[in-house]
Structures are given as structure tokens and as C-alpha cells.
Amino acid sequence: MDINLIYSKKDPKQAETRDFVYQYIEDRGILAHIIETDEPVDSPKLIINGLQYTNQCDRTKSAQSTAYPSKSDVAELIEQQIWCV
């Protein structure tokens, strides 16, 4: 499995998502190649096996509100790709 993770290291919540991905992969013994990219993004982005997943949550018009993918959403995306391989 190939996982590209685009996130901002400066944002602690995005760094937490990054740590969750690594821990999830390790805990389950999933064979994955993870490439991480540090970019100034509002929300982490995952590209798993060439398919890009971005948070589909509705965002309010406020510039301060940023929607993040939940840990359960990230786990579900990884699990779906495991079974699709």
C-alpha cells in the first residue's frame, strides 16, 4: 500500500493525524510505504494507492473554521484500501 500524507507540521492537530496514521499502520502490521509532505495546508490530505481523500465535511463560511478528518475516517479509508488490494 502506498500512502501519501500531506500535512502541516506546524499544526499540532495535523501532526496528531500523521502520528495516528503511522501508529495505525504499525499496530496492524500493514505493509505500507508512507511518503509525507510538509506543506501549509488547512487540513491533512491522504492519497492512498493513488486515490486522493480530502475531508468531505461541510465547512462554515468562517475562515477560522477548518474541518479535519477524524481518526475513525482515516482508519476506515486505510481499511477499505487494504481489502481492495
Rosetta blueprint (number, residue, H / E / L):
1 M L
2 D E
3 I E
4 N E
5 L E
6 I E
7 Y E
8 S L
9 K L
10 K L
11 D L
12 P H
13 K H
14 Q H
15 A H
16 E H
17 T H
18 R H
19 D H
20 F H
21 V H
22 Y H
23 Q H
24 Y H
25 I H
26 E H
27 D H
28 R H
29 G L
30 I L
31 L L
32 A L
33 H E
34 I E
35 I E
36 E E
37 T E
38 D E
39 E L
40 P L
41 V L
42 D L
43 S L
44 P L
45 K E
46 L E
47 I E
48 I E
49 N L
50 G L
51 L E
52 Q E
53 Y E
54 T L
55 N L
56 Q L
57 C L
58 D L
59 R L
60 T L
61 K L
62 S L
63 A L
64 Q L
65 S L
66 T L
67 A L
68 Y L
69 P L
70 S L
71 K H
72 S H
73 D H
74 V H
75 A H
76 E H
77 L H
78 I H
79 E H
80 Q H
81 Q H
82 I H
83 W H
84 C H
85 V L
